[in-house]
Amino acid sequence: MIRVLLADDQALVRAGFRLILDLEDDMEVVGEAGDGRDAVSLTRELEPDVVLMDVRMPEMDGIEATRRLARGGSRARVLVLTTFDADENVYEAMKAGASGFLLKDVPREQLVAGVRIVASGESLLAPTITRRLIEQFVRRPPPGLAVPSELEALSAREVQVLNLLARGLTNAEIAERLVVSATTAKTHVANILQKLRLRDRVQAVVLAYESGLVQPGEATTEQTSKRA
C-alpha cells in the first residue's frame, strides 16, 4: 500500500486529490497539511511513502518544506505539484530534494502514475522541462576532457552510466544502450547514488549538469556499446 500525504493550502484541491487517490486499491491518503510547516510535522509523524507537495503555501513554501525533510533524513518521496510552470520552481524543487514535478492540471491517470513512479524510487521530470531549466539556471563550468572532481569516486563505467542517466534514460534504456542486463544497469545507478551520497536520480541529474559532465544538447561523449 502506498501511503500518501497531501500538502496544499486549498482544502478543495486536497479533497480532489484525496478522491482520486482513494479510488486506487494500492493507495491510501494518510493525512493532509495546509501549509509547509504542517507538511514537515505530519510527514515526520505519519511517515508516508509519498508527499504531494504544493509550491505556494503560507508559513513555509513547499520547496523549503521539501528541503527540511531531505535534510532531516525523511524517507518520504516528494512529488511537487503546482499551477506554475516556472523553471525556477522546478530547479529549486530538484535542488531541495524533490523526486518529481507535475502541474496540478495533469490528467487523473498521470497523477496516479506519478505517485507510483515516485514511490518506487524513480524520478518524474519531463525531459523538456529538464532541458529548459538546465539551459537557464544551472551554472556550468567549461566542458573539458577530465572527469569533474565531484565525480572522481566513480569508475569509468559509472561515469558513463551517469551521463546517460542525466539525459533522462531509464534503467532499461541504459541497459539497452550499454548492452548489459537491466539488473547490471540498476546496480550501477545504485552504486552512483551511494558513492556520491545522493538521495535519488533527480539529484544525480543536477550534479551531472552542474559539474559540467553533461552539456545541454551535446551528443554522448563516450562510446556506449562496450560491455560493463
ZATOR-735399 format. One record per residue: x, z, y of N, C-alpha, C in turn; residue number from 1. Coordinates in Angstrom, 2 decimals, m for minus. Layout:
residues N
[[X Z Y] [X Z Y] [X Z Y] NUM] ...
This chain:
residues 228
[[0.84 0.00 m1.20] [0.00 0.00 0.00] [0.88 0.00 1.25] 1] [[0.63 m0.90 2.18] [1.38 m0.96 3.44] [0.68 m0.09 4.47] 2] [[1.37 0.95 4.92] [0.82 1.89 5.89] [1.17 1.40 7.30] 3] [[0.14 1.26 8.14] [0.32 0.68 9.47] [m0.13 1.64 10.56] 4] [[0.67 1.73 11.61] [0.31 2.49 12.81] [0.06 1.49 13.94] 5] [[m1.04 1.66 14.67] [m1.38 0.79 15.79] [m1.01 1.47 17.10] 6] [[m0.24 0.78 17.96] [0.15 1.33 19.25] [m0.23 0.34 20.35] 7] [[m1.30 0.67 21.07] [m1.78 m0.20 22.15] [m2.63 0.66 23.07] 8] [[m2.52 0.42 24.37] [m3.26 1.27 25.31] [m4.72 0.87 25.45] 9] [[m5.14 m0.22 24.81] [m6.54 m0.65 24.87] [m7.24 m0.32 23.55] 10] [[m8.24 0.56 23.63] [m8.95 1.00 22.43] [m9.62 m0.16 21.70] 11] [[m10.14 m1.13 22.45] [m10.81 m2.27 21.82] [m9.82 m3.12 21.03] 12] [[m8.62 m3.26 21.54] [m7.59 m4.02 20.82] [m7.23 m3.31 19.52] 13] [[m7.05 m2.00 19.61] [m6.74 m1.25 18.39] [m7.87 m1.36 17.37] 14] [[m9.10 m1.30 17.86] [m10.26 m1.40 16.96] [m10.27 m2.75 16.26] 15] [[m9.93 m3.80 17.00] [m9.90 m5.15 16.42] [m8.83 m5.27 15.35] 16] [[m7.65 m4.74 15.64] [m6.57 m4.79 14.65] [m6.94 m3.97 13.41] 17] [[m7.53 m2.80 13.63] [m7.93 m1.95 12.50] [m8.93 m2.68 11.61] 18] [[m9.89 m3.33 12.23] [m10.90 m4.06 11.46] [m10.26 m5.14 10.60] 19] [[m9.31 m5.86 11.16] [m8.64 m6.93 10.43] [m7.82 m6.38 9.28] 20] [[m7.01 m5.37 9.55] [m6.08 m4.88 8.54] [m6.77 m4.07 7.45] 21] [[m7.82 m3.33 7.81] [m8.52 m2.52 6.81] [m9.27 m3.38 5.79] 22] [[m9.46 m4.65 6.11] [m10.09 m5.55 5.16] [m9.14 m5.99 4.05] 23] [[m7.85 m5.76 4.25] [m6.86 m6.16 3.26] [m6.68 m5.06 2.22] 24] [[m6.65 m5.46 0.96] [m6.56 m4.49 m0.13] [m5.23 m3.74 m0.15] 25] [[m4.19 m4.36 0.41] [m2.86 m3.75 0.34] [m2.43 m3.11 1.65] 26] [[m3.37 m2.90 2.59] [m3.02 m2.32 3.88] [m3.92 m1.15 4.23] 27] [[m3.35 m0.20 4.95] [m4.10 0.97 5.41] [m3.63 1.36 6.80] 28] [[m4.53 1.43 7.76] [m4.19 1.89 9.11] [m4.21 3.42 9.07] 29] [[m3.05 4.03 9.29] [m2.93 5.48 9.15] [m3.01 6.23 10.47] 30] [[m2.97 5.49 11.58] [m3.04 6.18 12.86] [m3.06 5.21 14.03] 31] [[m3.42 5.73 15.22] [m3.46 4.94 16.44] [m2.81 5.71 17.58] 32] [[m2.10 4.98 18.43] [m1.45 5.58 19.59] [m1.82 4.78 20.83] 33] [[m2.08 5.49 21.94] [m2.49 4.82 23.17] [m1.37 4.61 24.16] 34] [[m0.18 5.14 23.85] [0.98 4.91 24.72] [2.25 5.05 23.89] 35] [[3.39 4.75 24.52] [4.65 4.73 23.80] [5.08 6.09 23.28] 36] [[4.82 7.14 24.05] [5.22 8.48 23.61] [4.46 8.89 22.36] 37] [[3.15 8.63 22.36] [2.36 8.94 21.17] [2.81 8.10 19.98] 38] [[3.19 6.85 20.26] [3.64 5.97 19.18] [4.88 6.55 18.49] 39] [[5.81 7.04 19.29] [7.02 7.64 18.73] [6.67 8.90 17.94] 40] [[5.85 9.76 18.53] [5.48 11.03 17.88] [4.74 10.80 16.58] 41] [[3.74 9.90 16.60] [2.93 9.67 15.41] [3.73 8.94 14.32] 42] [[4.64 8.07 14.73] [5.46 7.39 13.74] [6.32 8.38 12.99] 43] [[6.89 9.32 13.71] [7.71 10.35 13.07] [6.87 11.25 12.17] 44] [[5.64 11.51 12.59] [4.77 12.41 11.82] [4.18 11.73 10.59] 45] [[3.70 10.49 10.76] [2.95 9.81 9.71] [3.81 8.92 8.82] 46] [[5.00 8.55 9.30] [5.92 7.70 8.56] [5.28 6.43 8.01] 47] [[4.73 5.60 8.90] [4.14 4.33 8.46] [5.23 3.35 8.06] 48] [[4.83 2.30 7.35] [5.78 1.25 6.99] [5.98 0.29 8.16] 49] [[4.90 0.03 8.89] [4.94 m0.92 10.00] [4.22 m0.33 11.21] 50] [[4.80 m0.53 12.38] [4.13 m0.16 13.63] [3.83 m1.44 14.40] 51] [[2.55 m1.68 14.68] [2.17 m2.79 15.56] [2.28 m2.25 16.97] 52] [[3.27 m2.73 17.72] [3.64 m2.11 18.99] [3.38 m3.05 20.17] 53] [[2.50 m2.62 21.07] [2.28 m3.36 22.31] [3.48 m3.16 23.22] 54] [[3.74 m4.13 24.11] [4.86 m4.01 25.04] [4.46 m3.20 26.27] 55] [[3.36 m3.58 26.90] [2.95 m2.94 28.15] [2.04 m1.75 27.86] 56] [[2.59 m0.54 27.95] [1.81 0.67 27.75] [2.24 1.71 28.77] 57] [[1.33 2.66 29.12] [1.68 3.72 30.07] [2.61 4.75 29.43] 58] [[3.15 5.64 30.28] [4.03 6.72 29.84] [5.39 6.20 29.35] 59] [[5.33 5.31 28.38] [6.55 4.72 27.82] [6.17 3.35 27.25] 60] [[6.90 2.30 27.61] [6.52 0.98 27.10] [6.95 0.83 25.64] 61] [[6.46 m0.25 25.03] [6.71 m0.45 23.61] [8.17 m0.71 23.28] 62] [[8.91 m1.30 24.21] [10.32 m1.58 23.95] [11.13 m0.28 23.91] 63] [[10.87 0.62 24.85] [11.58 1.91 24.84] [11.17 2.73 23.61] 64] [[9.88 2.67 23.26] [9.43 3.39 22.06] [10.14 2.86 20.82] 65] [[10.27 1.54 20.75] [10.97 0.91 19.63] [12.43 1.36 19.60] 66] [[13.06 1.39 20.76] [14.46 1.80 20.85] [14.64 3.24 20.36] 67] [[13.73 4.13 20.75] [13.85 5.53 20.34] [13.65 5.70 18.85] 68] [[12.73 4.93 18.28] [12.51 5.01 16.84] [13.74 4.54 16.07] 69] [[14.34 3.44 16.54] [15.52 2.91 15.86] [16.68 3.88 15.96] 70] [[16.89 4.45 17.14] [17.99 5.40 17.32] [17.77 6.68 16.52] 71] [[16.50 7.02 16.32] [16.19 8.23 15.57] [16.22 8.06 14.07] 72] [[16.50 6.83 13.62] [16.61 6.58 12.20] [15.29 6.36 11.49] 73] [[14.24 6.05 12.23] [12.94 5.82 11.59] [13.01 4.62 10.65] 74] [[12.38 4.75 9.49] [12.38 3.65 8.54] [11.26 2.65 8.83] 75] [[10.38 2.99 9.76] [9.26 2.10 10.09] [9.77 0.80 10.70] 76] [[9.17 m0.30 10.30] [9.48 m1.60 10.88] [8.53 m1.85 12.04] 77] [[9.05 m2.30 13.16] [8.23 m2.52 14.34] [7.94 m4.00 14.52] 78] [[6.66 m4.32 14.61] [6.20 m5.68 14.90] [5.60 m5.66 16.29] 79] [[6.30 m6.25 17.23] [5.88 m6.22 18.63] [4.78 m7.25 18.88] 80] [[3.71 m6.79 19.49] [2.58 m7.66 19.84] [2.34 m7.60 21.34] 81] [[2.20 m8.75 21.96] [2.00 m8.78 23.40] [1.21 m10.01 23.82] 82] [[0.58 m9.94 24.98] [m0.10 m11.11 25.54] [0.85 m11.91 26.40] 83] [[2.07 m11.39 26.58] [3.02 m12.03 27.47] [4.09 m12.78 26.67] 84] [[4.08 m14.10 26.78] [5.08 m14.92 26.09] [6.30 m15.02 26.99] 85] [[6.90 m13.87 27.30] [8.04 m13.83 28.23] [9.31 m13.62 27.43] 86] [[10.28 m14.50 27.66] [11.51 m14.47 26.88] [12.23 m13.13 26.96] 87] [[12.24 m12.52 28.14] [12.96 m11.26 28.26] [12.35 m10.18 27.39] 88] [[11.02 m10.24 27.19] [10.38 m9.28 26.30] [10.86 m9.45 24.86] 89] [[10.98 m10.71 24.44] [11.44 m10.98 23.08] [12.86 m10.46 22.88] 90] [[13.72 m10.80 23.83] [15.12 m10.40 23.70] [15.27 m8.89 23.71] 91] [[14.60 m8.22 24.65] [14.70 m6.77 24.74] [14.12 m6.11 23.50] 92] [[13.05 m6.68 22.95] [12.47 m6.12 21.73] [13.44 m6.25 20.56] 93] [[14.11 m7.40 20.46] [15.10 m7.60 19.41] [16.25 m6.61 19.56] 94] [[16.74 m6.47 20.79] [17.85 m5.55 21.03] [17.46 m4.11 20.72] 95] [[16.20 m3.78 20.99] [15.72 m2.41 20.78] [15.59 m2.06 19.30] 96] [[15.46 m3.08 18.45] [15.34 m2.81 17.02] [14.07 m3.32 16.38] 97] [[13.28 m4.12 17.10] [12.06 m4.67 16.51] [12.40 m5.67 15.41] 98] [[11.54 m5.73 14.41] [11.75 m6.65 13.29] [10.94 m7.93 13.42] 99] [[10.10 m8.00 14.45] [9.30 m9.20 14.63] [8.60 m9.21 15.95] 100] [[8.07 m10.36 16.31] [7.42 m10.55 17.60] [6.29 m11.55 17.44] 101] [[5.09 m11.16 17.85] [3.93 m12.05 17.79] [3.09 m11.89 19.05] 102] [[2.43 m12.96 19.44] [1.46 m12.87 20.52] [0.14 m12.34 19.96] 103] [[m0.60 m11.62 20.80] [m1.84 m11.00 20.33] [m2.92 m12.00 19.93] 104] [[m2.80 m13.23 20.43] [m3.85 m14.20 20.14] [m3.56 m15.04 18.89] 105] [[m2.63 m14.57 18.04] [m2.36 m15.30 16.81] [m3.59 m15.23 15.91] 106] [[m3.81 m16.24 15.07] [m4.92 m16.18 14.12] [m4.80 m14.99 13.19] 107] [[m5.94 m14.53 12.71] [m6.00 m13.36 11.85] [m5.03 m13.46 10.68] 108] [[m4.99 m14.63 10.02] [m4.15 m14.76 8.84] [m2.66 m14.65 9.17] 109] [[m2.28 m15.07 10.39] [m0.88 m14.95 10.79] [m0.51 m13.49 11.08] 110] [[m1.45 m12.75 11.63] [m1.20 m11.33 11.88] [m0.99 m10.59 10.57] 111] [[m1.87 m10.84 9.62] [m1.77 m10.18 8.31] [m0.48 m10.57 7.62] 112] [[m0.17 m11.87 7.65] [1.08 m12.33 7.03] [2.29 m11.71 7.71] 113] [[2.22 m11.58 9.03] [3.32 m10.98 9.77] [3.58 m9.55 9.37] 114] [[2.53 m8.78 9.17] [2.69 m7.39 8.73] [3.35 m7.35 7.37] 115] [[2.94 m8.23 6.47] [3.51 m8.24 5.12] [5.00 m8.64 5.17] 116] [[5.32 m9.63 5.99] [6.70 m10.09 6.09] [7.60 m8.98 6.59] 117] [[7.18 m8.32 7.67] [7.99 m7.26 8.25] [8.09 m6.07 7.30] 118] [[6.99 m5.74 6.64] [7.00 m4.62 5.69] [7.96 m4.86 4.54] 119] [[8.15 m6.12 4.17] [9.03 m6.45 3.05] [10.50 m6.43 3.44] 120] [[10.78 m6.20 4.73] [12.16 m6.14 5.18] [12.68 m7.40 5.82] 121] [[11.84 m8.42 5.88] [12.24 m9.67 6.52] [11.98 m9.58 8.03] 122] [[12.47 m10.57 8.77] [12.22 m10.63 10.20] [11.20 m11.72 10.51] 123] [[10.54 m11.58 11.64] [9.50 m12.52 12.01] [9.71 m12.92 13.47] 124] [[10.25 m14.10 13.66] [10.53 m14.57 15.01] [10.51 m16.08 15.01] 125] [[9.67 m16.67 15.84] [9.55 m18.12 15.89] [10.87 m18.75 16.33] 126] [[11.37 m19.76 15.62] [12.64 m20.40 15.99] [12.67 m20.92 17.42] 127] [[11.53 m21.44 17.92] [11.52 m21.96 19.29] [11.74 m20.85 20.30] 128] [[11.18 m19.67 20.04] [11.39 m18.53 20.93] [12.84 m18.08 20.86] 129] [[13.39 m18.04 19.65] [14.78 m17.65 19.49] [15.69 m18.55 20.30] 130] [[15.47 m19.84 20.23] [16.31 m20.81 20.92] [16.26 m20.58 22.43] 131] [[15.06 m20.38 22.98] [14.92 m20.19 24.42] [15.60 m18.92 24.88] 132] [[15.39 m17.82 24.14] [15.96 m16.56 24.60] [17.48 m16.59 24.50] 133] [[18.01 m17.25 23.47] [19.46 m17.33 23.34] [20.06 m18.09 24.51] 134] [[19.44 m19.20 24.86] [19.96 m20.03 25.93] [19.90 m19.34 27.29] 135] [[18.92 m18.48 27.50] [18.71 m17.91 28.82] [19.22 m16.49 29.00] 136] [[19.27 m15.71 27.92] [19.53 m14.29 28.11] [20.78 m13.76 27.43] 137] [[21.32 m14.47 26.48] [22.49 m13.96 25.78] [23.76 m14.48 26.45] 138] [[24.60 m13.56 26.87] [25.88 m13.94 27.45] [26.88 m14.13 26.32] 139] [[27.35 m15.35 26.16] [28.22 m15.66 25.04] [29.64 m15.92 25.52] 140] [[30.62 m15.47 24.77] [32.00 m15.83 25.10] [32.23 m17.30 24.76] 141] [[33.28 m17.92 25.30] [33.57 m19.32 24.97] [33.79 m19.47 23.47] 142] [[33.31 m20.58 22.89] [33.50 m20.77 21.46] [34.97 m20.93 21.12] 143] [[35.36 m20.44 19.97] [36.74 m20.55 19.53] [36.80 m20.68 18.03] 144] [[37.99 m20.89 17.50] [38.14 m21.06 16.07] [38.23 m19.74 15.32] 145] [[38.65 m18.70 16.00] [38.81 m17.41 15.34] [37.48 m16.72 15.14] 146] [[37.41 m15.92 14.08] [36.22 m15.12 13.84] [36.17 m14.02 14.90] 147] [[35.03 m13.84 15.58] [34.92 m12.78 16.60] [35.31 m11.43 16.03] 148] [[35.91 m10.59 16.86] [36.42 m9.30 16.38] [35.32 m8.44 15.78] 149] [[34.08 m8.58 16.30] [32.97 m7.79 15.77] [32.70 m8.09 14.30] 150] [[33.15 m9.26 13.84] [32.81 m9.72 12.50] [33.99 m9.69 11.54] 151] [[35.09 m9.04 11.92] [36.30 m9.06 11.11] [36.12 m8.36 9.77] 152] [[35.12 m7.50 9.68] [34.88 m6.80 8.41] [34.28 m7.71 7.35] 153] [[33.80 m8.88 7.75] [33.13 m9.79 6.83] [34.12 m10.72 6.13] 154] [[33.78 m11.10 4.92] [34.55 m12.13 4.21] [34.20 m13.49 4.80] 155] [[34.98 m14.50 4.44] [34.72 m15.86 4.94] [33.32 m16.32 4.53] 156] [[32.94 m16.01 3.30] [31.62 m16.42 2.82] [30.52 m15.70 3.57] 157] [[30.73 m14.42 3.87] [29.72 m13.66 4.60] [29.57 m14.17 6.03] 158] [[30.66 m14.58 6.64] [30.57 m15.20 7.97] [29.74 m16.48 7.89] 159] [[29.96 m17.23 6.85] [29.21 m18.46 6.62] [27.72 m18.17 6.46] 160] [[27.40 m17.14 5.69] [26.00 m16.75 5.49] [25.39 m16.28 6.80] 161] [[26.12 m15.50 7.56] [25.62 m15.01 8.85] [25.33 m16.18 9.79] 162] [[26.17 m17.18 9.77] [25.96 m18.37 10.58] [24.61 m19.02 10.26] 163] [[24.32 m19.13 8.97] [23.06 m19.74 8.55] [21.87 m18.84 8.84] 164] [[22.08 m17.54 8.62] [21.02 m16.57 8.89] [20.62 m16.61 10.36] 165] [[21.62 m16.73 11.24] [21.36 m16.75 12.68] [20.58 m17.98 13.11] 166] [[20.61 m19.02 12.29] [19.86 m20.24 12.61] [18.44 m20.20 12.07] 167] [[18.07 m19.03 11.50] [16.69 m18.86 11.07] [16.43 m19.18 9.62] 168] [[17.46 m19.44 8.81] [17.24 m19.77 7.41] [16.86 m18.52 6.61] 169] [[15.95 m18.68 5.69] [15.56 m17.61 4.78] [16.62 m17.47 3.69] 170] [[16.52 m16.42 2.89] [17.45 m16.26 1.78] [17.40 m17.45 0.84] 171] [[16.20 m17.94 0.56] [16.06 m19.08 m0.34] [16.72 m20.32 0.25] 172] [[16.57 m20.53 1.54] [17.18 m21.70 2.18] [18.70 m21.57 2.24] 173] [[19.18 m20.34 2.47] [20.63 m20.11 2.46] [21.18 m20.41 1.06] 174] [[20.48 m19.95 0.05] [20.91 m20.19 m1.33] [20.98 m21.68 m1.63] 175] [[19.97 m22.40 m1.18] [19.95 m23.85 m1.42] [21.10 m24.53 m0.69] 176] [[21.35 m24.14 0.55] [22.42 m24.76 1.35] [23.80 m24.50 0.74] 177] [[23.98 m23.28 0.23] [25.29 m22.90 m0.31] [25.41 m23.18 m1.81] 178] [[24.33 m23.64 m2.41] [24.28 m23.92 m3.84] [24.65 m22.67 m4.65] 179] [[23.95 m21.59 m4.33] [24.09 m20.34 m5.07] [22.69 m19.86 m5.43] 180] [[22.61 m18.81 m6.20] [21.30 m18.27 m6.56] [20.70 m17.50 m5.38] 181] [[19.39 m17.33 m5.41] [18.71 m16.57 m4.37] [19.20 m15.11 m4.37] 182] [[19.49 m14.60 m5.55] [19.98 m13.23 m5.66] [21.33 m13.08 m4.98] 183] [[22.20 m14.07 m5.17] [23.52 m14.04 m4.52] [23.38 m14.08 m3.01] 184] [[22.49 m14.94 m2.52] [22.27 m15.03 m1.07] [21.75 m13.71 m0.53] 185] [[20.82 m13.11 m1.25] [20.25 m11.83 m0.81] [21.34 m10.75 m0.79] 186] [[22.22 m10.77 m1.76] [23.31 m9.79 m1.82] [24.26 m9.97 m0.63] 187] [[24.57 m11.21 m0.30] [25.43 m11.48 0.84] [24.81 m10.93 2.13] 188] [[23.51 m11.17 2.32] [22.82 m10.69 3.52] [22.85 m9.16 3.57] 189] [[22.58 m8.53 2.44] [22.60 m7.07 2.39] [23.99 m6.52 2.72] 190] [[25.03 m7.18 2.21] [26.40 m6.74 2.49] [26.74 m6.89 3.97] 191] [[26.26 m7.97 4.58] [26.49 m8.20 6.01] [25.88 m7.07 6.83] 192] [[24.64 m6.75 6.54] [23.95 m5.70 7.29] [24.64 m4.35 7.11] 193] [[25.09 m4.09 5.88] [25.75 m2.81 5.61] [27.10 m2.72 6.34] 194] [[27.90 m3.78 6.25] [29.23 m3.76 6.86] [29.17 m3.67 8.38] 195] [[28.18 m4.35 8.96] [28.07 m4.37 10.42] [27.17 m3.25 10.94] 196] [[26.63 m2.45 10.01] [25.76 m1.32 10.36] [24.57 m1.78 11.20] 197] [[23.92 m2.82 10.71] [22.76 m3.39 11.40] [21.49 m3.00 10.67] 198] [[20.43 m2.85 11.43] [19.14 m2.42 10.86] [18.51 m3.51 10.02] 199] [[18.53 m4.75 10.52] [17.89 m5.84 9.79] [18.41 m7.19 10.28] 200] [[17.77 m8.26 9.82] [18.21 m9.62 10.11] [18.10 m9.94 11.60] 201] [[17.13 m9.36 12.28] [16.97 m9.65 13.70] [18.21 m9.22 14.47] 202] [[18.72 m8.04 14.18] [19.92 m7.58 14.86] [21.13 m8.42 14.47] 203] [[21.13 m8.94 13.26] [22.22 m9.82 12.84] [22.20 m11.11 13.66] 204] [[21.01 m11.63 13.94] [20.88 m12.83 14.76] [21.44 m12.57 16.16] 205] [[21.06 m11.45 16.75] [21.54 m11.10 18.10] [23.06 m11.03 18.12] 206] [[23.63 m10.33 17.13] [25.09 m10.17 17.10] [25.79 m11.51 16.92] 207] [[25.24 m12.37 16.07] [25.87 m13.67 15.82] [25.97 m14.50 17.09] 208] [[24.93 m14.45 17.91] [24.95 m15.22 19.15] [25.78 m14.53 20.23] 209] [[25.65 m13.22 20.36] [26.38 m12.52 21.40] [27.89 m12.55 21.16] 210] [[28.29 m12.60 19.89] [29.71 m12.63 19.57] [30.32 m14.02 19.75] 211] [[29.45 m15.03 19.89] [29.95 m16.39 20.03] [30.10 m17.12 18.71] 212] [[29.73 m16.47 17.58] [29.83 m17.13 16.29] [28.96 m18.38 16.25] 213] [[27.79 m18.28 16.84] [26.84 m19.39 16.86] [26.54 m19.76 18.31] 214] [[26.52 m21.07 18.58] [26.17 m21.57 19.89] [24.86 m22.36 19.79] 215] [[23.95 m22.23 20.74] [22.67 m22.96 20.67] [22.89 m24.45 20.53] 216] [[22.24 m25.03 19.54] [22.24 m26.47 19.38] [23.42 m27.05 18.64] 217] [[24.44 m26.23 18.32] [25.60 m26.78 17.64] [25.33 m26.93 16.16] 218] [[26.03 m27.83 15.53] [25.91 m28.01 14.09] [26.68 m26.90 13.41] 219] [[26.37 m26.64 12.16] [27.12 m25.62 11.44] [28.59 m26.01 11.41] 220] [[29.46 m25.05 11.59] [30.86 m25.33 11.77] [31.65 m25.32 10.46] 221] [[30.99 m24.96 9.39] [31.69 m24.89 8.11] [31.01 m25.74 7.07] 222] [[31.78 m26.22 6.15] [31.20 m26.91 5.01] [30.46 m25.90 4.16] 223] [[29.23 m26.21 3.77] [28.44 m25.20 3.05] [28.05 m25.63 1.66] 224] [[28.84 m26.50 1.07] [28.49 m26.98 m0.26] [29.31 m26.31 m1.37] 225] [[30.28 m25.48 m0.97] [31.08 m24.81 m1.98] [30.35 m23.60 m2.53] 226] [[30.63 m23.27 m3.74] [30.02 m22.11 m4.34] [30.71 m20.84 m3.86] 227] [[29.89 m19.72 m3.85] [30.48 m18.44 m3.48] [31.47 m18.01 m4.55] 228] 
